[in-house]
């Protein structure tokens, strides 16, 4: 019993030292960063972001998506491909 307690205490101490060492895996954190949303308008309605209050933001397959309101989210979720094409053309209208 005393040996088990000693092992558990040693494990807890090792975990505490590891947690406090300040080392972080920045590789996975960078991979989790979504691609920024390039438009100033809602991907569904085309309304300016902020025109209906604070924009609704989601991440879809690593891409940040913004909506003018909650009501636009179900339309996107029903057929994402229909709207994602707008992102392919963003910045190429010049």
Rosetta blueprint (number, residue, H / E / L):
1 X L
2 X H
3 X H
4 X H
5 X H
6 X H
7 X H
8 X H
9 X H
10 X H
11 X H
12 X H
13 X H
14 X H
15 X H
16 X H
17 X H
18 X H
19 X H
20 X H
21 X L
22 X L
23 X L
24 X L
25 X L
26 X H
27 X H
28 X H
29 X H
30 X H
31 X H
32 X L
33 X L
34 X L
35 X E
36 X L
37 X L
38 X L
39 X L
40 X L
41 X E
42 X L
43 X L
44 X L
45 X L
46 X L
47 X L
48 X E
49 X L
50 X L
51 X L
52 X L
53 X L
54 X L
55 X L
56 X E
57 X E
58 X E
59 X E
60 X E
61 X L
62 X L
63 X E
64 X E
65 X E
66 X E
67 X E
68 X L
69 X L
70 X H
71 X H
72 X H
73 X H
74 X H
75 X H
76 X H
77 X H
78 X H
79 X L
80 X H
81 X H
82 X H
83 X H
84 X H
85 X H
86 X H
87 X H
88 X H
89 X L
90 X L
91 X L
92 X L
93 X L
94 X L
